[in-house]
Amino acid sequence: MSDSINIALRFALYLDLMLLFGLAAFGLYALRGQERVSGAQLPFAPLLVGSAVLGGLLSLAAMACMAWAMSGAADWTELWPHIEMMVLETDVGLTWTLRIAALLLAGFAVTLNKRWPTISLGLVTLAGAVALATLAWAGHGAMDEGARRNGHFITDFLHLWAAGGWVGALAAFALLLRQAEPRLSVLARTLIGFESIGALIVVILSVTGLVNYLFIVGPSVEGLFDSTYGQLLVLKLILFAVMLVFAALNRFHLSPQLEQARQTDEHRIAVRALRRSMVLEFSVAAVILALVAWLGTLSPAME
């Protein structure tokens, strides 16, 4: 039961912090000027504040769950000293404190959105990047030492930020497409503008994913299907390939179709097709994050 709760909390934290970072970053690289004000194109204020608050609550629950699993405490009064010790005396506690501070900064930065939207989104992106990076200490990289540990963490940071950029962009496009009458000029421009960002994200995810595999398993695929870890990893790779298919469909078919339909004012069919594609792609991304949350609790050693 505790394993299921731990995996669920890890999944929720991955998704929440990736949305916090990815949505704010989308506002910076895809939107312009007053488009970055909450409500002009995207409801940044409720989305980002909600993500920051939820991230804090999930972090509290995750810390309590970890202390409970490690101590076996029977009640809260017995559990509290273990939580205090973990927060004050361990690397996990230090990064947890850093995450809480980053989430508080993100929540404060959102209040500046109406007055200074670019500065606001910039601070939320920075705080979200820090909060997201702290999740690396709950992964396999924390078991390494020395230079190997540092290299593993850097790879994890890049992988998390790239994944957050992709998840945030999918959520942003889904929200833009959800509008009763999307502002097609903004939608078409941001879709086209995401092409180069999306290509960079795919490259970073592919390279860092390979490097992470080498860090965790080593330069071998022998016996990969003989363990739960290996089977889940293969499933994750298959789903990643499915996401690439969706991305290619959006890039080479649906986005050009929307641009053509916009010029003839017959855009409803193209918008509906994009909505379906974005929802399906986001759903696959959520399943991948669930697998990542599960993989982080398993030993990579082949059974």
Contacts in CASP RR format, 6 or more apart in sequence:
PFRMAT RR
TARGET T0000
AUTHOR 0000-0000-0000
METHOD contacts of the structure
MODEL  1
MSDSINIALRFALYLDLMLLFGLAAFGLYALRGQERVSGAQLPFAPLLVG
SAVLGGLLSLAAMACMAWAMSGAADWTELWPHIEMMVLETDVGLTWTLRI
AALLLAGFAVTLNKRWPTISLGLVTLAGAVALATLAWAGHGAMDEGARRN
GHFITDFLHLWAAGGWVGALAAFALLLRQAEPRLSVLARTLIGFESIGAL
IVVILSVTGLVNYLFIVGPSVEGLFDSTYGQLLVLKLILFAVMLVFAALN
RFHLSPQLEQARQTDEHRIAVRALRRSMVLEFSVAAVILALVAWLGTLSP
AME
2 65 0 8 1.000
2 68 0 8 1.000
2 69 0 8 1.000
3 297 0 8 1.000
5 65 0 8 1.000
6 62 0 8 1.000
6 65 0 8 1.000
6 66 0 8 1.000
6 69 0 8 1.000
6 297 0 8 1.000
7 290 0 8 1.000
7 293 0 8 1.000
7 294 0 8 1.000
7 297 0 8 1.000
8 293 0 8 1.000
9 58 0 8 1.000
9 61 0 8 1.000
9 62 0 8 1.000
9 65 0 8 1.000
10 62 0 8 1.000
10 138 0 8 1.000
10 293 0 8 1.000
10 296 0 8 1.000
10 297 0 8 1.000
11 289 0 8 1.000
11 290 0 8 1.000
11 292 0 8 1.000
11 293 0 8 1.000
12 54 0 8 1.000
12 58 0 8 1.000
13 55 0 8 1.000
13 58 0 8 1.000
13 59 0 8 1.000
13 62 0 8 1.000
13 135 0 8 1.000
14 135 0 8 1.000
14 289 0 8 1.000
14 292 0 8 1.000
14 293 0 8 1.000
15 167 0 8 1.000
15 286 0 8 1.000
15 289 0 8 1.000
16 51 0 8 1.000
16 54 0 8 1.000
16 55 0 8 1.000
16 58 0 8 1.000
17 51 0 8 1.000
17 55 0 8 1.000
17 128 0 8 1.000
17 131 0 8 1.000
17 132 0 8 1.000
17 135 0 8 1.000
18 132 0 8 1.000
18 160 0 8 1.000
18 163 0 8 1.000
18 164 0 8 1.000
18 165 0 8 1.000
18 167 0 8 1.000
18 168 0 8 1.000
18 289 0 8 1.000
19 47 0 8 1.000
19 51 0 8 1.000
19 164 0 8 1.000
19 167 0 8 1.000
19 168 0 8 1.000
19 171 0 8 1.000
20 48 0 8 1.000
20 51 0 8 1.000
20 52 0 8 1.000
20 55 0 8 1.000
20 103 0 8 1.000
20 106 0 8 1.000
20 124 0 8 1.000
20 128 0 8 1.000
20 131 0 8 1.000
20 132 0 8 1.000
21 125 0 8 1.000
21 128 0 8 1.000
21 129 0 8 1.000
21 131 0 8 1.000
21 132 0 8 1.000
21 161 0 8 1.000
21 164 0 8 1.000
21 165 0 8 1.000
21 168 0 8 1.000
22 125 0 8 1.000
22 164 0 8 1.000
22 165 0 8 1.000
22 167 0 8 1.000
22 168 0 8 1.000
22 169 0 8 1.000
22 171 0 8 1.000
22 172 0 8 1.000
23 42 0 8 1.000
23 44 0 8 1.000
23 47 0 8 1.000
23 48 0 8 1.000
23 51 0 8 1.000
23 168 0 8 1.000
23 171 0 8 1.000
23 172 0 8 1.000
24 44 0 8 1.000
24 48 0 8 1.000
24 106 0 8 1.000
24 121 0 8 1.000
24 122 0 8 1.000
24 124 0 8 1.000
24 125 0 8 1.000
24 128 0 8 1.000
25 121 0 8 1.000
25 125 0 8 1.000
25 165 0 8 1.000
25 168 0 8 1.000
26 42 0 8 1.000
26 165 0 8 1.000
26 168 0 8 1.000
26 169 0 8 1.000
26 172 0 8 1.000
27 35 0 8 1.000
27 36 0 8 1.000
27 42 0 8 1.000
27 44 0 8 1.000
27 121 0 8 1.000
27 172 0 8 1.000
28 36 0 8 1.000
28 118 0 8 1.000
28 121 0 8 1.000
28 122 0 8 1.000
28 125 0 8 1.000
29 197 0 8 1.000
30 169 0 8 1.000
30 172 0 8 1.000
30 190 0 8 1.000
30 193 0 8 1.000
30 194 0 8 1.000
31 41 0 8 1.000
31 42 0 8 1.000
31 186 0 8 1.000
31 190 0 8 1.000
33 117 0 8 1.000
33 118 0 8 1.000
34 40 0 8 1.000
34 117 0 8 1.000
35 41 0 8 1.000
35 186 0 8 1.000
36 44 0 8 1.000
36 113 0 8 1.000
36 117 0 8 1.000
36 118 0 8 1.000
36 120 0 8 1.000
36 121 0 8 1.000
37 44 0 8 1.000
37 113 0 8 1.000
37 114 0 8 1.000
37 117 0 8 1.000
38 44 0 8 1.000
38 45 0 8 1.000
38 46 0 8 1.000
38 110 0 8 1.000
38 113 0 8 1.000
38 114 0 8 1.000
38 117 0 8 1.000
39 45 0 8 1.000
41 176 0 8 1.000
41 183 0 8 1.000
41 186 0 8 1.000
42 172 0 8 1.000
42 175 0 8 1.000
42 176 0 8 1.000
43 175 0 8 1.000
44 110 0 8 1.000
44 113 0 8 1.000
44 120 0 8 1.000
44 121 0 8 1.000
45 110 0 8 1.000
45 113 0 8 1.000
48 106 0 8 1.000
48 107 0 8 1.000
48 110 0 8 1.000
48 124 0 8 1.000
49 107 0 8 1.000
49 110 0 8 1.000
51 106 0 8 1.000
52 103 0 8 1.000
52 104 0 8 1.000
52 106 0 8 1.000
52 107 0 8 1.000
52 110 0 8 1.000
53 103 0 8 1.000
53 107 0 8 1.000
55 103 0 8 1.000
55 131 0 8 1.000
56 99 0 8 1.000
56 100 0 8 1.000
56 103 0 8 1.000
59 96 0 8 1.000
59 99 0 8 1.000
59 100 0 8 1.000
59 103 0 8 1.000
62 138 0 8 1.000
63 83 0 8 1.000
63 86 0 8 1.000
63 87 0 8 1.000
63 93 0 8 1.000
63 96 0 8 1.000
64 79 0 8 1.000
64 83 0 8 1.000
66 86 0 8 1.000
66 92 0 8 1.000
67 73 0 8 1.000
67 79 0 8 1.000
67 82 0 8 1.000
67 83 0 8 1.000
67 86 0 8 1.000
68 79 0 8 1.000
68 82 0 8 1.000
70 82 0 8 1.000
70 86 0 8 1.000
71 78 0 8 1.000
71 79 0 8 1.000
71 82 0 8 1.000
73 79 0 8 1.000
73 82 0 8 1.000
86 92 0 8 1.000
86 93 0 8 1.000
87 93 0 8 1.000
87 96 0 8 1.000
87 97 0 8 1.000
91 137 0 8 1.000
91 142 0 8 1.000
92 137 0 8 1.000
92 138 0 8 1.000
92 142 0 8 1.000
95 134 0 8 1.000
95 137 0 8 1.000
96 134 0 8 1.000
98 130 0 8 1.000
98 134 0 8 1.000
99 130 0 8 1.000
99 131 0 8 1.000
99 134 0 8 1.000
102 127 0 8 1.000
102 128 0 8 1.000
102 130 0 8 1.000
102 131 0 8 1.000
102 134 0 8 1.000
103 127 0 8 1.000
103 128 0 8 1.000
103 131 0 8 1.000
105 123 0 8 1.000
105 126 0 8 1.000
105 127 0 8 1.000
106 123 0 8 1.000
106 124 0 8 1.000
106 127 0 8 1.000
106 128 0 8 1.000
106 131 0 8 1.000
107 124 0 8 1.000
107 127 0 8 1.000
108 123 0 8 1.000
109 119 0 8 1.000
109 120 0 8 1.000
109 121 0 8 1.000
109 122 0 8 1.000
109 123 0 8 1.000
109 124 0 8 1.000
109 127 0 8 1.000
110 120 0 8 1.000
110 124 0 8 1.000
111 120 0 8 1.000
112 119 0 8 1.000
112 120 0 8 1.000
112 123 0 8 1.000
113 120 0 8 1.000
113 121 0 8 1.000
129 161 0 8 1.000
132 160 0 8 1.000
132 161 0 8 1.000
132 164 0 8 1.000
133 156 0 8 1.000
133 157 0 8 1.000
133 160 0 8 1.000
133 161 0 8 1.000
135 160 0 8 1.000
136 142 0 8 1.000
136 153 0 8 1.000
136 156 0 8 1.000
136 157 0 8 1.000
136 160 0 8 1.000
138 296 0 8 1.000
139 156 0 8 1.000
139 296 0 8 1.000
140 152 0 8 1.000
140 212 0 8 1.000
140 215 0 8 1.000
140 216 0 8 1.000
140 296 0 8 1.000
140 300 0 8 1.000
141 149 0 8 1.000
141 152 0 8 1.000
141 153 0 8 1.000
141 156 0 8 1.000
141 215 0 8 1.000
142 149 0 8 1.000
144 152 0 8 1.000
144 215 0 8 1.000
148 215 0 8 1.000
151 215 0 8 1.000
152 212 0 8 1.000
152 215 0 8 1.000
155 208 0 8 1.000
155 209 0 8 1.000
155 211 0 8 1.000
155 212 0 8 1.000
155 215 0 8 1.000
156 208 0 8 1.000
156 212 0 8 1.000
158 204 0 8 1.000
158 208 0 8 1.000
159 204 0 8 1.000
159 205 0 8 1.000
159 208 0 8 1.000
159 209 0 8 1.000
159 212 0 8 1.000
161 204 0 8 1.000
162 200 0 8 1.000
162 201 0 8 1.000
162 204 0 8 1.000
162 205 0 8 1.000
162 208 0 8 1.000
163 205 0 8 1.000
163 289 0 8 1.000
165 201 0 8 1.000
166 198 0 8 1.000
166 201 0 8 1.000
166 205 0 8 1.000
166 285 0 8 1.000
167 282 0 8 1.000
167 285 0 8 1.000
167 289 0 8 1.000
169 194 0 8 1.000
169 197 0 8 1.000
169 198 0 8 1.000
170 278 0 8 1.000
170 281 0 8 1.000
170 282 0 8 1.000
170 285 0 8 1.000
171 282 0 8 1.000
172 190 0 8 1.000
173 187 0 8 1.000
173 190 0 8 1.000
173 191 0 8 1.000
173 194 0 8 1.000
173 274 0 8 1.000
173 278 0 8 1.000
174 275 0 8 1.000
174 278 0 8 1.000
174 279 0 8 1.000
174 282 0 8 1.000
176 182 0 8 1.000
176 183 0 8 1.000
176 186 0 8 1.000
176 187 0 8 1.000
176 190 0 8 1.000
177 187 0 8 1.000
177 271 0 8 1.000
177 274 0 8 1.000
177 275 0 8 1.000
177 278 0 8 1.000
178 275 0 8 1.000
182 271 0 8 1.000
184 258 0 8 1.000
184 262 0 8 1.000
184 267 0 8 1.000
185 262 0 8 1.000
187 258 0 8 1.000
188 255 0 8 1.000
188 258 0 8 1.000
188 259 0 8 1.000
188 262 0 8 1.000
191 250 0 8 1.000
191 255 0 8 1.000
191 258 0 8 1.000
192 255 0 8 1.000
192 259 0 8 1.000
195 251 0 8 1.000
198 247 0 8 1.000
202 244 0 8 1.000
202 247 0 8 1.000
205 240 0 8 1.000
213 233 0 8 1.000
216 300 0 8 1.000
217 224 0 8 1.000
217 300 0 8 1.000
223 302 0 8 1.000
224 230 0 8 1.000
224 233 0 8 1.000
224 234 0 8 1.000
224 302 0 8 1.000
225 231 0 8 1.000
225 234 0 8 1.000
226 302 0 8 1.000
226 303 0 8 1.000
227 298 0 8 1.000
227 300 0 8 1.000
227 301 0 8 1.000
227 302 0 8 1.000
227 303 0 8 1.000
228 298 0 8 1.000
228 303 0 8 1.000
229 295 0 8 1.000
229 298 0 8 1.000
229 299 0 8 1.000
229 300 0 8 1.000
229 301 0 8 1.000
229 302 0 8 1.000
230 300 0 8 1.000
230 302 0 8 1.000
232 291 0 8 1.000
232 294 0 8 1.000
232 295 0 8 1.000
232 298 0 8 1.000
233 295 0 8 1.000
235 291 0 8 1.000
236 288 0 8 1.000
236 291 0 8 1.000
236 292 0 8 1.000
236 295 0 8 1.000
239 284 0 8 1.000
239 287 0 8 1.000
239 288 0 8 1.000
239 291 0 8 1.000
240 288 0 8 1.000
242 284 0 8 1.000
243 281 0 8 1.000
243 284 0 8 1.000
243 285 0 8 1.000
243 288 0 8 1.000
246 277 0 8 1.000
246 280 0 8 1.000
246 281 0 8 1.000
246 284 0 8 1.000
247 281 0 8 1.000
249 277 0 8 1.000
250 274 0 8 1.000
250 277 0 8 1.000
250 278 0 8 1.000
250 281 0 8 1.000
254 270 0 8 1.000
254 273 0 8 1.000
254 274 0 8 1.000
254 277 0 8 1.000
255 274 0 8 1.000
257 270 0 8 1.000
257 273 0 8 1.000
258 267 0 8 1.000
258 270 0 8 1.000
258 271 0 8 1.000
258 274 0 8 1.000
260 270 0 8 1.000
261 267 0 8 1.000
261 269 0 8 1.000
261 270 0 8 1.000
262 270 0 8 1.000
END
